[in-house]
Amino acid sequence: MKENKYDDQKFFEKYSQMTRSQKGLDGAGEWRELEKLLPDFRGKRVLDLGCGYGWHCIYAAKHGAKLVEGTDISKRMLEAAREKCRMEQVHFMQCAMEDLKYDKGSFDVVLSSLAFHYVRDFPALVENIRRWLTPGGAFVFSVEHPVFTAEGSQDWVYDDKGNILHFPVDRYYFEGERDAVFLGEHVVKYHRTLTTYVQTLLAEGFVLDALVEPQPPKDMMDLPGMADEMRRPMMLLVAATAAKK
Amino acid sequence: MKENKYDDQKFFEKYSQMTRSQKGLDGAGEWRELEKLLPDFRGKRVLDLGCGYGWHCIYAAKHGAKLVEGTDISKRMLEAAREKCRMEQVHFMQCAMEDLKYDKGSFDVVLSSLAFHYVRDFPALVENIRRWLTPGGAFVFSVEHPVFTAEGSQDWVYDDKGNILHFPVDRYYFEGERDAVFLGEHVVKYHRTLTTYVQTLLAEGFVLDALVEPQPPKDMMDLPGMADEMRRPMMLLVAATAAKK
């Protein structure tokens, strides 16, 4: 059963208060690094897996994509996306990404922002993505870093005065479900090793173009907690190209 | 000043007692995974950077390499290597890898096992390796994992009874020197992010073939501490090919 936490009223309201929800791409610490990895969208057919509010769909459309399909499991997220975006080349569809069906070669670009850590079977998904992409197509995604997902709590270790001591890594090679706390709510996430992320792509015939752990931008260091993000890697950005067979 | 810890009598003696020093490749937990990443050595010219006891040089020669050059900063390590290996196609040379000079295209394969975390300037080294390698040549190395090198102590966090709680990550994005404790001795190592390892290779024109965090082998789980190695990634194995320009 795929969890649909973003349709939980309380969770959704908390999420909608986050800087990244209010300000969009400019409010996301990793955006400037992710933007550098994106392909030229002009004339492209783009699929965004776990599109949420649709920020990346809007970006792709504004940068010349001829068709953008945004998919998400959450009805509430898509309602917000549809309100934000009324461009005729952008479509939104409610569906878990594991259940999507597309013909071979349907897209030139597949994007996903911070959604794959909710997916249980990554290899099966990548196999689909490879098939949906035309040869030479681009696959760019961000995901929570394996260091961040391994132990499970996703929280720092503190001393008895509440100061951060370090970030804990544990259970690294034990992949699978984690009961993470996000915005004070329990959310099921899936931990995978870096090896699994990279080797799965290579095994499916992708060429790795970039692997970036984004650092917090210097001009966001005054946001609460941001300076501490220099102490641990929280996200992983990956860009790959579907090899021409 | 490059540190030459392996010529320190006390450190060298402790190192020589390690399972990997006594049993060679079969005593190294990561060997079976590294072996899978090695190229066909038949007829190849091979450079091993930080060759230590020369185990990998011997392996390459036994698998058909026509020339193997093993280099190490440590005189003691090379003395042990020369005692072990008297094959005419294998040469050993005492030199810090940062100071090596070779002509363009001198080698078909460059190897390095657990030595790059002693090197301050990784991009400068990779630039050299790319030049020393013939187009299409193979570059395979192991290095201590960024998770293992980040905080610096390279030790677990324990509870007051001495049980392992977790492994600490800290200072992740602050690359550079760490005062690590290895075999009870202080050793200077250099922490780098995963991003730096991978992006440096890609920037120098390598194609990534594999990125593997080796798990402890099931049949070595009874060695002291080995089962705990399922809790953290300690090493990173990388295989790449020098792109044909």
Contacts between the chains, C-beta under 8 A, distances in Angstrom:
chain1	res1	chain2	res2	distance
A	147	B	147	5.9
A	147	B	169	5.8
A	147	B	172	7.7
A	151	B	166	6.1
A	157	B	157	7.4
A	157	B	166	7.5
A	157	B	168	7.5
A	165	B	168	7.5
A	165	B	170	7.9
A	166	B	151	6.1
A	166	B	157	7.4
A	166	B	168	3.8
A	166	B	169	6.2
A	166	B	170	4.2
A	167	B	168	7.2
A	167	B	169	4.5
A	167	B	170	6.8
A	168	B	157	7.5
A	168	B	165	7.5
A	168	B	166	3.8
A	168	B	167	7.2
A	168	B	168	6.9
A	168	B	169	7.6
A	169	B	147	5.8
A	169	B	166	6.2
A	169	B	167	4.6
A	169	B	168	7.5
A	169	B	169	5.5
A	169	B	231	7.5
A	169	B	232	5.3
A	169	B	233	8.0
A	170	B	165	7.9
A	170	B	166	4.2
A	170	B	167	6.8
A	170	B	231	5.2
A	170	B	232	7.4
A	171	B	230	7.7
A	171	B	231	6.1
A	172	B	147	7.7
A	172	B	213	7.9
A	172	B	230	7.2
A	172	B	231	6.0
A	172	B	232	5.3
A	172	B	233	5.3
A	173	B	213	7.9
A	173	B	215	5.0
A	173	B	230	4.7
A	173	B	231	7.6
A	173	B	233	7.6
A	174	B	230	6.7
A	193	B	213	5.7
A	193	B	233	7.1
A	194	B	194	6.9
A	194	B	211	6.9
A	194	B	213	6.1
A	194	B	233	7.5
A	195	B	211	6.7
A	195	B	212	5.3
A	195	B	213	4.7
A	198	B	208	7.6
A	198	B	210	8.0
A	198	B	211	4.4
A	199	B	210	6.8
A	199	B	211	6.9
A	199	B	212	6.8
A	202	B	208	7.3
A	202	B	209	7.1
A	202	B	210	6.7
A	207	B	207	6.8
A	208	B	198	7.6
A	208	B	202	7.3
A	208	B	208	4.5
A	209	B	202	7.2
A	210	B	198	8.0
A	210	B	199	6.8
A	210	B	202	6.7
A	211	B	194	6.9
A	211	B	195	6.7
A	211	B	198	4.4
A	211	B	199	7.0
A	212	B	195	5.3
A	212	B	199	6.8
A	213	B	172	7.9
A	213	B	173	7.9
A	213	B	193	5.7
A	213	B	194	6.1
A	213	B	195	4.7
A	215	B	173	5.1
A	230	B	171	7.8
A	230	B	172	7.2
A	230	B	173	4.7
A	230	B	174	6.7
A	231	B	169	7.5
A	231	B	170	5.2
A	231	B	171	6.1
A	231	B	172	5.9
A	231	B	173	7.6
A	232	B	169	5.3
A	232	B	170	7.4
A	232	B	172	5.3
A	233	B	169	8.0
A	233	B	172	5.3
A	233	B	173	7.6
A	233	B	193	7.1
A	233	B	194	7.5
